[in-house]
Amino acid sequence: MSSGYDNAAWFYDRLSRLVFGNNLINAQVSLLQHIQPNAHILIVGGGTGWILEYLTRIHNSGLQITYIEASSKMISLSRKRNIGDNRVTFINDAIENVNGMDSFDVVITAFLFDNFNEATIQKVFGHINNQLKPKGIWLNTDFQLTGKWWQALLLKTMLLFFKVCCRIESSRLHDTEKYFGQDGYAVIDERTFFGEFIMSKAWRKS
């Protein structure tokens, strides 16, 4: 299994640091303290896998992580990460194709829904939601537009770049928070970064 992100695997992290500094990393790790010891975690679209090393710094053992990534080259990079004594199952596929998984205590998604059109978002969100236990925590990081002119310009540039380079579906930012609301999630923590352009939220499932 591979995806358009195979084309970006070798430069993805360097590009993100060039544009955003450490803000993409800081946004994603800012809510990891909500993960309890021995948690069963689902990571969807984890990219190069650096998040695994940050999880290991918090919990060096006891975590059971299912790591789903459609890009085979991203998976290859992720397998080289330090995971301590945690157990990680790597699955090279799109999340909507993966069935038969156990239920999870925590879901982690970062900039996942930016890639899709509305129909795919609805399908992907519903599939992930079905994997999360009641009272489970969903840590989601994404871009948002707060009315600043440079945000819309930067977002348009990024989406155009990844549409050409990685063949993503999306050409605009969709309102994914409505899906959390429809399924009864409640925000328990939130942080913003990079002039409020990046939002991280911890959602608790009802």
Buried (B, 14 or more C-beta within 10 A) or exposed (E): EBBBBBBBBEEBBEEBEEEBEEBBBBBBBBBBEBBEEEBBBBBBBBBBBBBBEEBBEEBEEEBBBBBBBBBBBBBBBBEEBEBBEBEBEBBBBBBBEBEEBEEBBBBBBBBBBBBBEBEBBBEBBEBBBEBBBEEBBBBBBBBBEEEEEEBBEBBEEBBEEBBEBBEBEBEEBBEBBEBBEEBEBEEEBEBBBBEEBBBBBBBBBE
